[in-house]
Amino acid sequence: MPFENVNVVYRKYDGSLHWHHSALLLGEDEHGVWTGCVAGTLGRKGSEPPVAWHQAFVILFPRDAWWTALFNAEPNRTEIYCDITTVPEWRDGEVTMVDLDLDVIRKRDGRIYLDDEDEFAEHQVRYAYPPDVIASARASADHLLKAVTAYSAPFSAPPRWLDHVV
């Protein structure tokens, strides 16, 4: 079954381009909208040269939450990588959100941690994050740490959507 292509665009708070790539629009469920990338998909960070990702992955874009979640196929050592972001917005074949630096990560060996707190603190000053953005980012990070640690859905098992891209 052929899937529609969409552009995934993460930006920084000043509007500058961050990670961006094409993905397959796989479908929706109670958790949100799912996209996927096969092994070898190319992505770019800003205007840097493209990089090829070695394993397939899917990304969950919740409808009304301040985060996105990437689920990697094995043997990637990172099982789940959640970006704290503004609420994803869909328009004309593109999903866009602002990356707010904080990341919740679960490794395959079971380690779970919050990453890039230093970058979050630095960017609060550099980009003048408003207090409501800081509070929403912190609340999302706290929520995700609990959910990922507890293996709550959708973080309980590899998502069925991964089968479409591996």
N, C-alpha and C positions, 0 to 999 in steps of 0.2 A: 504494500500500500504506500503510495507516494505521500510525503508530508510537505506542507508549505514551508518555505524558508522565511525566517524572521531575522531581523538585526537585533542583537543584544548590545546595549550601549550603557556602560557605566561612566559617569562623569564625576568630577570633583565638585566641591561646593561653589567654586568660582565659575563653573560651567566648562572648564577644560576637559578634554577627552581623556578618559582613563582606559580601562579594558573594554575592547569591543570586538565582536566577531559575529559571524552568521551562525544560525542554529536551525534545527528542524522543530517546527511547532508540533508537538506530539499529542497534546490534548489537555483536558481539565478534569479535576476531581474535587473532592471536598476540601483539599488543601490549597488549591490554586491552579495556575497554569504551568504546564511542564514543557520545557524545550530539551532538545538533546543534541549532542555532538558525537560523531563517530571518531574513532582513533585517527589521528592525522589532521584533524581540523586545525585551521590556522586562526590565531588570534593576535591582536596587537595591543600593546599598552601605549596609549597616546599615539605619537607619530614614530615610535620605535619600530625596528624591523619586525615582521611577523615571526611568531614562534609556532611550532607544531606541537600539539598536545598528543602524547603517546598513548593514552588510554581514553576510551569513551567516557562520557559523563552526561548527566542530566541536571538541569537547573529548575528548581521550583520557584515560581514567582507568586507569593501569596497575594490575595486580592486587596487586603487592607492592612498589611503589616509592614513594619520598618525593617525588612530583611529579605534576603534571597538565600537559597540553600543549594549548594552544588553537591551532588552525590557521584563519586568517582567509581568507575569499574575497577576491579582487581587487575593487576597487582599494585595499583597506586597505593602508596603508604598512607595517604590521607583519604579516609573514608568519606567524611563530610566536612565541607567548608562553607560556613555561613558568613555572608557579608552583612554587616549592619548598613542599611541604606535608607533613603527615603522610600515611600510607598512606590512600587513600580507603576509606571504609566504606559499604557498601550496606545499607539497611534500609528496608523498607516504602515503596518507591517514591521513595527519597531517597538521594543520595550526599553524604556529609559529610566534610570534612577541615579541618585547621587550616592556615591560610596562615602560613608562616614567613618571609614578607617578601622573601626573595631571589627574583629573576626572571631567567631566561635568555631573551634576546630576539634574534630574527633579523628584520631589516628587509628589505624587498624589494630595497633597493639593495646587499645583501650584508653590511651591518654586523651584527656579532654581539657582544653584550656582556652582562655580569652587572650587574643593576640592584638598587638599594635596599640596598646593603651598609650604609649609614648607618642605615637603619631596622632592619635585622637587629641591628646592634650596640646600638642604643637599646632594642629590645625584649628583648634578652637580659637587660638589667638590669630593665626595667619589668615583664616577665612572669616573670622568674626562670627562663629556659629551663634545663633540666637539661643537664649536659655531653653526655649521649648524644643529646639532641635537636639541640644545636649541631653535634656531629660528623656526625650523619646529614644535616642540612641542608647543611653544607659539602660532604660527599661527594657528595650528589645534585647540587649546583650544579656541582661539578667534572666529574662524569660527563656532565651535560647540555651543558655548554660544549663538551666534546670531541665528543660525539655530534652536536650541532647544527652545529658547525664542519665536521665531517667528512662531513656530509650522510648519516649513517648512518640506516638504517631505524629508526623511522618518519619521520625528518626529511629523507628524500631527495627526496620529491616531494609535491605536494598529495595528501592521502589520498583514496581513492575514496569515502569516506563523505561528503565535501563535496558530491558530486553530488546527494545526497538533500535538501539544503537550499538550494541556489542556484537 
